[in-house]
Amino acid sequence: MEKEYYITKEQFIALKEAWKQKQSHSASEMIIYNILRSKPADNGFCKKTKNIQGEDEWYAFNQARCVAENFCSPDHIMVEDPTAPLNRITGRPGKKWIFDIEPALSRFKAKYGLDMPEDIRSKIKESMK
């Protein structure tokens, strides 16, 4: 029986090369790295038994998981909306928020050396403790 991997062998080689470029990595980067390697997201983390913050044994992991999820999320950018009514004070059209995934895709490619998988955010969400 052959094991099913999340990324291809070529992507794995590119991931390892990009990973070696940096001396140390944050906890959120480790979570994404674990998921890309088809490992449990909490690989390398352990629950805290002393001085627990907020009565959550997995507080540090959950905080790092939130940062990892935000890293892979689209950016929120405010732009002028020509269809909105004019602002009474400035005389300019109103503004609206748009979601732009391109910055997140380029950040991911620069850090991990491969294109961001479409379902990476769902895999990060599933890993919540």
N, C-alpha and C positions, 0 to 999 in steps of 0.2 A: 504494500500500500504506500503510495507516494504522498508526502506531506504537501499541503497546499500553502503557498506563501502569499503574502500581501503584495509584494513587489517582485519584479522579475530579477534574474541574476545580473543583468546589465545595470539595472537601477540600483541593485545592492552594491555593486562595485563602485558606482558613482557616489552612492551614499557614504561608503567607507572612506573614499578619497576626500570628500568634503568634510567629513567628521574629523579626519586627521589634521586638517588645516588649522584647527583651533585647539589651544592647549587645554582649556577647561570649559565645561558646559554647565548651564543652569539646570535646575530640576525640571523646568517645563520643557527644555530641549531634550532631556533624557526621556520624558514621557513620549514625545513624538517619535524619538529614535527607537524606543521599544516597540511602539505600534508598527512602525515601518518594517521592523525586523520580525514581525509576527510573534512577538513576545508579550506577556502580560504587561499592561501599562504600569503597574506598580512594581515591576521588576527593579530591584535595587532600593526600594523603599520599605520601611517597616513601621508598624504602628508604635506610637509613643506611649510608654507606660508611666512615665514620671513627668510632672509639671505639664499636664495636658492643658492646652489652650482651648477655652470654650467647651470643655468636656468632649472634645472631638479627638479621638486617637489618631485619626488620619488627617488632621488639620493641614499640615505642611503639604501632603500629597494633593489634597483637594485645592489648596491655593495654587499650587504649581499647575494643576490640571486646568484651572480657570485661565491662567496666563497662556497656556498652550492653546486652549480653545480660542482665545482672543487673537493669538498670533495667526491662526488659520482663518479668521473671520474677515469678511469684506469690510473695507473702511467706510465710515460714514462721512460724506463730504457735503458741505452746504453750498448750494449754487443758487444763482438767481433764477426765479421762475417767471418767464415772460407772460404766463397765463394768469399769474396772481395779480390782484389789484395793487395799484401803486401805494407806496408807503406815504402817509400824509406828511411826515417830517422831511424825509430825504428826497421824495419824488421818484424813487427808484422802484422797480418791481419787487415784490416780496421774494423770500428765499424759501427753499425746500431742501430736505435732506435726500441724498441719493446714496445708493450702495455701490461701491466700486471694488470689484474683486481683484483687479489687475495688480494693485500694490501688494496684496497678500500673496498672490502667485509669484511675483518677482522676489519678494522677501524669502519665501519658502525655497525657491530654486537656488537663490544665493547661499542660503544656509545649509541646505541638505543636498544640493547637487542634482535634484530631479524634480519633475513637475509634481505639484501637489495633487494627490489622489482626491477624487470628488467626494468620497465618503469619509475622509479623515476626521472631520468634525464630529460625525456621528460615532465613530470609534472612540474618540476622546470623551464624548458625553457618556458613553456606555461604561467607561472606566471609573465613574464616580463611586467612591466608597461610602 
